[in-house]
Amino acid sequence: MACATTTTTTELQATVGRPTSRTWPQATLTYLRFASSGLEAYEEAAWILLQTDVNAPNQWPDMNYAIWAIFNPTVRIDSTAQAWIDQAQSQAKKKFPNVDFSLVMIATPVDINAPPTSDQEFMYITPEPGSLILLVSGALGMARLLRRKAIT
């Protein structure tokens, strides 16, 4: 269900989830901060992150706290954030049906050791190709309109 490819820069390790296999190459897991606890925490967090596309923005803070709590159980959360964790764990038991982890990126700083608790990982959703096409075509349309006005 999830496989990863890795690109390394001097300070950033980027990992891309792919829905083709349930295992990630060990070389990639080496850079992930919580790799020793396994892939499931990353999958649960990615599932919650993907739910931002279909849930109202007022849910996002609780989703964010839920993701923090997945990786750090000492984070205090309310019942709504706990409900997000419960839903993610329920989906994990079902092996995350119809979840496209290829949309989720994990950026892990390497060789930084930022105080006080070391490096922080970032998870984000890559834009869909359709969204990029819409953005580019809109920008081109606006450029064309501006050019026409400049000529006349």
GISULCOR-V510647 format. One record per residue. N is the residue number from 1. RES is the residue in one letter. PSI is psi in radians with two decimals (* if undefined). OMEGA is omega in degrees with one decimal (NA if undefined). Layout:
<<N & RES & PSI & OMEGA> <N & RES & PSI & OMEGA>>
This chain:
<<1 & M & -0.53 & 179.1> <2 & A & 2.28 & 176.7> <3 & C & 2.74 & -176.3> <4 & A & 2.57 & 169.0> <5 & T & 2.72 & -172.0> <6 & T & 2.43 & 172.0> <7 & T & 2.27 & -177.3> <8 & T & 2.34 & 167.7> <9 & T & -3.09 & -178.3> <10 & T & -0.60 & -176.0> <11 & E & -0.03 & -173.0> <12 & L & 2.33 & 174.5> <13 & Q & 2.02 & -178.8> <14 & A & 2.34 & -179.1> <15 & T & 2.30 & -179.6> <16 & V & 2.18 & 174.8> <17 & G & 2.46 & 176.8> <18 & R & 2.41 & -174.8> <19 & P & 0.55 & -175.1> <20 & T & -0.38 & -174.8> <21 & S & 2.80 & 179.5> <22 & R & -0.08 & -178.2> <23 & T & 2.60 & 177.0> <24 & W & 2.49 & 177.0> <25 & P & 2.39 & -177.3> <26 & Q & -0.63 & -179.9> <27 & A & -0.63 & 179.2> <28 & T & -0.76 & -179.5> <29 & L & -0.46 & -178.5> <30 & T & -0.63 & -176.4> <31 & Y & -0.30 & -178.6> <32 & L & 2.33 & -173.4> <33 & R & -0.66 & -176.3> <34 & F & 0.48 & -176.8> <35 & A & -0.53 & -177.6> <36 & S & -0.43 & 178.4> <37 & S & -0.02 & 176.2> <38 & G & 3.11 & -174.6> <39 & L & -0.42 & -171.6> <40 & E & -0.68 & 179.5> <41 & A & -0.72 & 178.5> <42 & Y & -0.67 & 178.6> <43 & E & -0.75 & 178.1> <44 & E & -0.79 & 179.4> <45 & A & -0.73 & 179.2> <46 & A & -0.69 & 178.7> <47 & W & -0.80 & 179.0> <48 & I & -0.76 & 179.1> <49 & L & -0.72 & 179.5> <50 & L & -0.39 & 179.2> <51 & Q & -0.22 & 177.7> <52 & T & -0.41 & 178.6> <53 & D & -0.42 & -174.2> <54 & V & 0.15 & 179.0> <55 & N & 2.66 & -177.6> <56 & A & 2.58 & 179.3> <57 & P & -0.45 & 179.3> <58 & N & -0.22 & 175.9> <59 & Q & -0.34 & -172.4> <60 & W & -0.70 & 178.4> <61 & P & -0.76 & 178.2> <62 & D & -0.63 & 177.4> <63 & M & -0.72 & 178.8> <64 & N & -0.80 & 177.9> <65 & Y & -0.64 & 178.2> <66 & A & -0.76 & 179.2> <67 & I & -0.75 & 176.7> <68 & W & -0.76 & -177.0> <69 & A & -0.49 & 176.9> <70 & I & -0.74 & -177.6> <71 & F & -0.36 & 179.8> <72 & N & 1.59 & -176.0> <73 & P & -0.19 & 178.4> <74 & T & -0.16 & 177.4> <75 & V & 2.25 & 179.5> <76 & R & 2.23 & -179.5> <77 & I & 2.80 & 177.2> <78 & D & -3.12 & -175.2> <79 & S & -0.52 & 178.9> <80 & T & -0.76 & 176.4> <81 & A & -0.69 & 177.4> <82 & Q & -0.62 & 177.8> <83 & A & -0.65 & 177.0> <84 & W & -0.72 & 177.9> <85 & I & -0.75 & 179.4> <86 & D & -0.73 & 178.1> <87 & Q & -0.73 & 179.3> <88 & A & -0.73 & 178.7> <89 & Q & -0.62 & 175.7> <90 & S & -0.75 & 177.7> <91 & Q & -0.62 & 178.4> <92 & A & -0.71 & 178.5> <93 & K & -0.52 & 178.5> <94 & K & 0.06 & -177.9> <95 & K & 0.56 & 175.7> <96 & F & 1.15 & -179.8> <97 & P & 2.40 & 176.4> <98 & N & 0.51 & 177.6> <99 & V & 2.21 & -179.2> <100 & D & 1.59 & -179.2> <101 & F & -0.15 & 179.5> <102 & S & -0.22 & 178.6> <103 & L & -0.18 & -174.5> <104 & V & 2.28 & 176.0> <105 & M & 2.53 & 173.5> <106 & I & 2.11 & 177.7> <107 & A & 2.10 & -178.6> <108 & T & 1.99 & 175.1> <109 & P & 2.44 & 176.8> <110 & V & 2.65 & 178.7> <111 & D & 0.59 & 179.3> <112 & I & -0.87 & -175.9> <113 & N & 1.04 & -179.3> <114 & A & 2.24 & 178.6> <115 & P & 2.79 & 2.1> <116 & P & -0.25 & -173.2> <117 & T & 0.36 & -177.6> <118 & S & -2.85 & -171.8> <119 & D & 2.64 & 177.3> <120 & Q & 2.35 & 176.2> <121 & E & 2.70 & 178.4> <122 & F & 2.36 & 174.7> <123 & M & 2.39 & 177.9> <124 & Y & 2.81 & -178.4> <125 & I & 2.29 & 176.2> <126 & T & 2.52 & -179.7> <127 & P & 2.59 & 175.7> <128 & E & 2.61 & 177.0> <129 & P & -0.64 & 179.6> <130 & G & -0.68 & 178.5> <131 & S & -0.70 & 178.5> <132 & L & -0.72 & 178.9> <133 & I & -0.76 & 178.5> <134 & L & -0.76 & 178.8> <135 & L & -0.82 & -178.8> <136 & V & -0.76 & -179.0> <137 & S & -0.63 & 176.0> <138 & G & -0.74 & 178.8> <139 & A & -0.73 & 178.3> <140 & L & -0.70 & 177.7> <141 & G & -0.76 & 178.5> <142 & M & -0.71 & 178.8> <143 & A & -0.71 & 180.0> <144 & R & -0.74 & 178.3> <145 & L & -0.77 & 179.6> <146 & L & -0.66 & 179.4> <147 & R & -0.73 & 179.0> <148 & R & -0.75 & -179.8> <149 & K & -0.63 & -179.5> <150 & A & -0.59 & -178.7> <151 & I & -0.66 & -177.2> <152 & T & * & NA>>
